[in-house]
């Protein structure tokens, strides 16, 4: 997929709504060769998905060995809106708490007092984190109104051909 095609998909209004959500599902291949999918908080910086995790997270050795991942960001209503993204992970070990981590977790409803307590607890728990950064290399938006899964698109095309015959 070309960069301009990815950008066009990710700049659609529905994609922008989905990219403003707070949780994605990260799929990767574990060290034992089996697939894994984990929910993880994220933020979109306009060109990359940024997630943060602990420095001892079990997914890190797997991501170092095979940095290719897939992400799903979707809604819980019918018809669902689904943004599928594939890309390559870059891991960035940082001292302290990445600003993105504070930003992505700032979407949860907290009173100002709760926010201060939460941030102090986070800062005391972590001496550093790993930024998991995905640059999209492929994207597809499925909204079941203007776009469908490719298999369903094929069925619609076949049905239309039968009706014309």
C-alpha positions in Angstrom: 0.0 0.0 0.0 1.3 3.4 -0.9 1.7 6.1 1.8 -0.9 8.4 0.2 -3.4 5.6 0.2 -2.8 4.9 3.9 -3.1 8.7 4.6 -6.3 8.9 2.7 -7.9 6.1 4.8 -6.6 7.4 8.1 -7.8 11.0 7.4 -11.4 9.9 6.8 -13.8 11.3 9.4 -14.7 7.8 10.8 -11.0 6.9 11.0 -10.2 10.1 12.9 -13.0 9.2 15.3 -11.5 5.8 15.8 -8.0 7.1 16.2 -9.3 9.3 19.0 -10.4 6.3 21.0 -8.3 5.1 23.9 -7.9 1.3 23.4 -6.6 -0.8 20.5 -6.0 -4.4 20.2 -2.4 -5.2 19.4 -1.7 -8.5 17.6 1.8 -10.0 17.3 3.5 -13.3 17.2 4.7 -14.5 20.6 8.2 -16.0 21.2 6.7 -19.5 21.1 5.3 -18.9 17.6 1.6 -18.6 18.6 -0.5 -15.5 18.0 -1.3 -13.0 20.7 -3.8 -10.1 20.9 -3.7 -7.7 23.8 -5.8 -4.6 24.5 -3.6 -1.6 25.1 -4.1 2.1 25.5 -2.8 4.2 22.6 -2.6 7.7 21.2 -2.4 8.8 17.6 0.2 11.5 16.9 -0.9 12.2 13.3 1.4 9.7 11.7 2.0 6.9 14.2 0.2 4.9 16.9 2.1 5.2 20.2 1.5 2.7 23.0 3.5 2.4 26.3 4.3 -0.6 28.3 6.4 -1.7 31.2 10.1 -2.5 30.6 9.5 -6.1 31.6 6.4 -6.7 29.5 6.4 -10.3 28.0 5.5 -8.9 24.6 8.8 -7.0 24.2 11.1 -9.9 23.4 8.5 -11.1 20.9 8.3 -7.6 19.3 12.1 -7.4 19.1 12.2 -10.8 17.4 9.3 -10.0 15.0 8.3 -6.3 14.8 5.4 -6.8 12.4 2.1 -6.2 14.1 -1.6 -5.6 13.4 -4.0 -3.3 15.3 -7.8 -3.2 15.5 -9.7 -0.2 16.7 -13.4 -0.6 16.7 -16.7 0.4 18.2 -19.2 -1.7 20.3 -22.3 -0.6 18.4 -24.1 -2.0 15.4 -23.1 -1.6 12.7 -19.5 -1.6 14.0 -16.9 0.7 12.7 -13.5 -1.0 12.4 -10.1 0.4 11.6 -7.5 -2.2 10.8 -3.8 -1.2 10.7 -0.7 -3.1 10.0 2.8 -1.9 10.6 6.2 -2.3 12.0 7.0 -1.6 15.7 9.9 0.5 16.9 10.7 0.2 20.6 11.9 3.2 22.4 13.1 2.6 26.1 12.7 5.8 28.0 13.5 6.9 31.6 10.5 8.0 33.5 7.0 8.2 32.2 6.5 9.1 28.5 4.2 12.0 28.0 2.0 9.9 25.7 1.3 7.5 28.6 0.0 10.4 30.7 -2.0 11.7 27.7 -3.6 8.4 26.7 -4.6 7.7 30.3 -5.9 11.2 30.7 -9.0 10.3 28.7 -10.5 8.4 31.7 -12.8 10.4 33.9 -11.0 11.5 37.0 -11.4 14.5 39.3 -8.4 16.8 39.4 -7.5 15.3 42.8 -7.8 11.7 41.5 -5.6 12.7 38.6 -2.9 14.1 40.9 -3.0 10.9 43.0 -2.9 8.6 39.9 0.0 10.4 38.3 2.0 10.4 41.6 1.4 6.6 41.9 2.4 6.0 38.3 5.6 8.0 38.7 6.5 6.1 41.9 5.9 2.7 40.3 7.8 3.1 37.0 11.4 4.1 36.7 10.9 3.9 32.9 8.7 2.5 30.2 8.9 1.4 26.6 7.2 3.4 23.9 5.8 1.0 21.3 5.5 3.0 18.1 3.8 1.7 15.0 4.1 3.5 11.7 1.2 2.2 9.5 2.2 0.3 6.3 -1.4 -0.8 5.5 -4.9 0.4 6.6 -8.5 -0.5 6.0 -11.6 1.1 7.3 -14.8 -0.9 7.5 -18.0 0.9 8.4 -20.6 -1.4 6.8 -22.1 1.6 5.1 -19.5 2.8 2.6 -16.9 0.0 3.1 -17.2 -3.7 3.8 -14.9 -6.6 4.5 -13.4 -7.8 1.2 -15.1 -11.2 1.4 -18.5 -9.5 1.8 -17.7 -7.1 -1.1 -17.1 -10.2 -3.2 -20.4 -11.7 -2.2 -22.2 -8.5 -3.1 -20.5 -8.4 -6.5 -21.5 -12.1 -7.1 -25.1 -11.5 -6.1 -25.3 -8.5 -8.4 -24.0 -10.6 -11.3 -26.5 -13.3 -10.6 -29.3 -10.7 -10.6 -28.2 -9.3 -13.9 -28.0 -12.8 -15.5 
